[in-house]
Amino acid sequence: MRAPWIKNNTFDVNLKVSAMIDGETRRWNLQALEEIFVPGDVQLIAASQPIVSREDSFTWKFNRNGLMSVQSAYGLAREETIKECHSEVLAIPSLNPIKERIWKIPTVPKIRIFLWKVLSEAIPVADLILKRGMKVDERCQLCGLEGETIQHVLFQCAVARQVWALSGIPQPMFEMQEGHLFSNINYLMNLKAQSWGSMEEKRAWPWVLWFLWKSRNDFIFNGERWMPMEIVVKAKNEADVWFLAQEVDKEVELEVMRNDVRAKKRWLPPEESWLMCNVAFEWNKDTHSLGGAWVVRNHIGVVLTHSRRAFSRVGSLDDARLKTLLWALESMMSMRYDRMVFAGDFKELFLAFQNPHKWPSLRFQVEEMRILLSRMKEFQLKKVSIEENRGASFIAQSITRQNRNQSYVAIGHPSWLGELFVNEYRSL
């Protein structure tokens, strides 16, 4: 069983701490670590940086805050039990990714449920009924030639083949009647990627499957046989009506948004004699680049200073948050600001700073913040939404999206965002 506890500090190596820690930032020097540890160990150390100023301690790695809970312990025990008792089942490729995509198919909810039952082999065809010990005719009641399975009813039956041929839906190279049920459904879900065939025909496939099933039931229970062309026409008509309704709903939603006069979240000023530093960042997962920005405003909304900075080789979102926040804190200390409200999307870091005993997994981050904030007499930490932090967010995005990598500190607001800051100032 995996060890659920992570020890925070100890490394059994004879090495001076000063050789491994960057004296300016008090963070582990990765270049020094790479000369001593294997790459896997370096990544592990960098992901959970130790606190060298405190005694060793343990944290629970299955909770974000580092504290053990009954829920996380139960989940761990259940996961290990499943792995031990059902190892053969877990070795089989999972169908869950296909089933999850079912709920995103553009069609009515009842058809999504039907498709999920199809993939779960939960619809009452003769083959499945026989497996459950009931005596029924195993032959397909529509063609009378083969055993009635889900694959047969929806793809292999003579009626189904005619329907698919008349539908105009592009057919795969292997022919759907010859393929497996799951491969057929997966092919249909990826029809948009096909370059041939009209969109109106390709988007109707869920309704084709639905009306094939309805025609089978209508014949068995009511004795009414549907012609293949009738099934195709009903499926396409229902699909067209549904998609038209979606377009109407979109127009209604847009109109409601245009006429919505409800107050939206906006930047709110600090109390008189206080300043607010809005901090934002954007991290690019592919390039590991990070853009950070902060904007300082007074209680009447006037921008005093702002800054942006580009970071490189940032390996994770958590590291991006910490780097940006520490940079902003250090900047405010350097500029000798006081009575400052730090606002941004740093909920976990702010909660950990205010209640460190509840977040043992973030002790290192809290310690780094505490060292900088100890130099400021009065400060506040405030979690704000994107709408309340738009100015700083746009500046940070300009680094990663527009390649504005030049870092700077400037008085006032950036000229290209002048209208935004002026409007927020006037709305107070």
N, C-alpha and C positions, 0 to 999 in steps of 0.2 A: 504494500500500500504506500502511496506517495506521502512524503513527510508534509504535514499541513502547516508546519511552522517554519518561518524563515528567520535565521539569526541575523541581526542587523549589522554588526560591526566587525567581528573577529576575522582576520585573515592570518593563517599560520605561516607567515613568511618573515624572515629576518630582513626587514627593510625599513628604513626611516620614513616616517609619515611625510616629512617635508619633501622627500623625493617624489612622492606620488600625488601630492596635493598642490594645486595651483594656489600660490599664496594670495593672489589678488582676489580670486573669486571663491576660494575655499571649496572648490569642486575637484573631483578626481581628474588628474591629468591622463587622458586616454593614451597619449603617446608613450608615457612612462609605463602604463599598465600593459600595453601591447608588447613591450619588451620582456615582460615577466610571465604573463598568463597567456593561455591559448585563446584564440578569438572568441570561442563560446563563453569563456569565463569573463572576458572583457565586456561583452554585451550584458551579461547578468549583473555585473557590478555597476555598469552605467545605468541600468534600468532601475536599480534600487540602491541609491548612493548611501553609504554609511555615514553615521555621525561619529566623528572621532573624538568629540569632546565629552561624550557620555559613556556610561557603562553599557555593555552588551544587553540586548533585550530581544524578545521574540514577538513576531506579529503573525496573525492568521492570514495566509495568502489567498483564501477563497472568499474574502470580503474586501470591498474597496477600501474601507476604513481601517482594516487590519485587526478588527475585533472579531472573536468567534461568536457566532449566533447559532441557535438551534436549527434554523432553516438551512444555513450553509453546511453544518455538520451532517444533517440528514441527507442533503443533496450529495455530499461526498460519499457517505456510506451507501446510498442507493446506486450511485454511479459505479462504485467498486463492485457491488454485488452483481449488477447487471453484467459487467465485464467478466466476472468470474463464472457466472452461471449460464451466460448466453454468448460465449465467445464465438461459437460457430455461426450464430445468426448475425453477429456484428461483422463477421468477415464477408458476408454477402453484400454486394453493392446496394446502397440505400435508394429507395424510390422517393424519399421525402422531398428532394429538390424539385422533382416533377410535380408532386402533389402540392407543394407550396405555390408553384406557378399557376395552378388551377384557379386560385382565389384572385388572381390579377387579370384573368382573361376578360376582355370586354364583352360581357353578355349578362343576361338576367341572373339573379341569385339562384333560382331553382335549377338552371342549367349548370351552374358551377357546382352545386351540390350533386347533381346527377353525374357530372364528369368525375368528381371525387369518388363517388360510389363505384364508377366504372373501374378506376385505377385500384380501388380497394377490393375489387371483386365482391361487391355487396349489392348487386342487383339480381333478381330472381330468374336466372336462366336455368334451363333444364339440367345442365352439367353441375351447377352449384347446388341445386335442389337435391339431386341424387347423392351428392357427397354428404348431405346432411341427413340421409337416411329415409327420405321420402320417395315414394314410387310414382314416377311420372314418365311419360314418353320422352326418351332422350333425343328424338329427332327434332329438327327445326320444323315448326308448324307452317312456316311460309313456303319453304322449298321441299321439305320432306326428304332431303338427301343426306344431310350430315348431322352430327351431334350439335345440339344448340349450346354454344359457348358465347361469351361476350364478344370475342373476336369474330365469331361467325355471324352473329346478328348484326354487328355494326360495320363489318368490312367484307366478309367472305360469302355471305348469302347472295343468291342471284339477284334479289331485289336490291340489296345494298350495293352490289357492283354496278347495276344500272343507274342507281341514284348518283353515285360518285362520278360516273362517266358523264351524266347529264348536268352535273352541278357546275362544271367549268373550273373547279378547283384544281390547281396543278397537282399532278400525281408524282410520287417519288419514283426513282429508277427501279426500286425493288418491287413495286406494286404493293399497295396496302393490304390486299387480300393474302399476300404471301408473307408479310412481315409479322412481327410480334405486336401484341396489343399496345405495349408501352412504347415501342419504337414508333408505331403509327400515331399515337396521341402526341408524342414529342415532336414528330414531323409537323403535325397540324399546328401546334403551338408556335412553330418557327416559320410559318408560311410568309410572314411579312418580309423575311429575308430573301424570298424568291423574287427574281427579276421579272418573271413572266406571270401572266394572269392579272385580271383587274382587281383592285382593292375591294370593290363591292362583292365580288365572288369569293375572294379569299377570307374575308371577315365573317362569312356566313357559316363556316364549318361547325361551330357549336350547335347551331340550330339544325343542321343536317343530321348530326348524331341524335339530337333530341327527338326529331320527327321520325327518324328510323325506329327509335324505341317506341314512340307513341303508335306508329303504324303497326308494329308487332303486337302491342297490347290490344289495340282496337280489333285486330283480326282474331286474337285468341278469345277475348271476352265478349265481343259484339258480333263477330263474324263478318266484319266489313274490311275489305281489302283495298288498300290505297295503291294507286298506280305510281310508278317511280317518278314520273314527271310531276304528279300532284304533290309528292313529298318535297321535291326540289322547289316548286313554286311557293309552297307554304313556308319553307325554311327561309327562302330569300325575302319574302314579304315581311315575315316577322323580324328578320334581321334589319331590314331597311327601316321599319317603323321604330325599332328600338334605338338605332343610331340617330335617327332624326330627332327623337325625343331627347337624346343626350345633347345634341346641338342646341335645342331650345333651352334646356336646363342651363347650359353654359352661358347663353345670352342673358338669361334671367339673373344668373349669379353676377355677371359683369355689370348689369344694370343696377343691381342692389348695391354692389361695391361703389359704383359711381355716386349713388344717392345716399350712401350711408353717412350719416352725420354724427355718428357716435364718436366720442372723444377717443383718439388713439394714443398709445403710449408715446411720449416725447421726452426730450431732455428736460430734466428738472434741476433747477439751480440749487446750490448749497445754501446754508443759512448765512446771514450777513456776517461779514468778517472771516468767513471760511472760503477756501478755494476748492475746486473740484478738478481732479486729474482723471480724465476718461482714458482708459487703456484698452487697446484692441490688438489682435494679432490674426494672421492667416498663415496656416502651415500647408505646404504642398507635399503630400505624401510621396509622390513619384520622384521629385527632385531633392527632397529633404531640405528645402529652403523655407525660411521663415521671414515674414514681414511683420514688424512691430511698430506701433505708433502710440503716442499719447498727446492729449490736448488739455491744457490748463485754462480754466475759465473761472471768473469771479462770480459773485452772487447775483449780478445783473446780466450774466450771460456773455460778457465780453471776453474774447479769446486773448489771453496774455502771451502765451508761448505754445508752440507745438513742435513735435519731433517725429522722425521716423528712422528706422534702422533695419538693415538687412542682415540676417543670420544665415549661416550655411552649416551643413552637416548636422541638422537637428533630426534625431532618429525617431522621435515619437511625439504624439500630441501632448502628452503630459510634460515632456521636456520643453516643448514649445511654450506651453502656458507658464511654466516656471521661469524660463529665460526671459520672456517678455515682461513678466511682473517684476522680477528682480532688477531688470534694466530700468524700468520706470521708477521703481523705488530709489534706486541709486541716483537716477537723474534728479529726482526731487531733492535728495539730500545734497547733491552737488550744487544745486541752484539755491539752497538754503531756504526753501519754502517751509512754511509751518501752517498748522491748522488746515490740514489737507484731507479731502475725501477722495479716496482711491476707488474708482468705479469701473467695473468691467465684468466679463464673463469668467469669473474665477470662483465659482460657488464653493467647490470643495476646498480650495486653498484658504478661502476666507473662513469657512466653517472650522477647518483644522486649526487655524490660528486662534480663533476665539474659544475653541474647546479641544485643546491638544490631547487630552486624555481619551477622547472619543475617536481620535484618528491616529493611532500609533503608526500606521503605515506611511504617514506623511510627516514624520518627525524631522526628517532631514530638511524638507521644504519649509516647515514652520521655523526651524532654527535659522535658516538662511534669511527668511523674512524678518525674524525678530532682531537679528544683528543690524539690519539696515534701519528698521523702524525705531530702534532704541535711540537713534540720533534725532528723532522728531518728537517734540514735546506733546503735540496733540494731533491725532489722526483718526480717521474712520475708514472702514472697509465696507463697500456697498456693492452687492451683486445687481447688475442691471441687464435689461434685455437688449437685443440688437437695435430695436427702434430707439431706445434711449442712448445708444452709443454709436449712432450712424457716422458722425464726423470722423472719429478715430478709426472706425472700421473701414471707411473708404480710403483713408490714407494708407492703412496696412495692406489693403487689397491692391493698391497701386504698385506695390513692390513685387508681389508674386504674379499678378496678372498682366501688368504693363511693363515689367522689367525696369522699374525705377529703383535701382539698387543703391543710389547715392544716399548716404546717411547724413542727416543734418539736424540742427536745432535752430528755430527761427522765431522771431517775434510775430504775434498775431496769427491769423489763420492763413492756410494756403490760398492763393488767388483763385485756383480752379474750383475751390469749394466755397467761394465767398457767398454765393447765393444761399447755400444750405445753412451756413452759420448765421447769416443775417436774418433769415427767416425764423430760425430757432430763437434768436435774440428778440425779434419783434413779437413772437407769439407768447412771450412771458407776461 
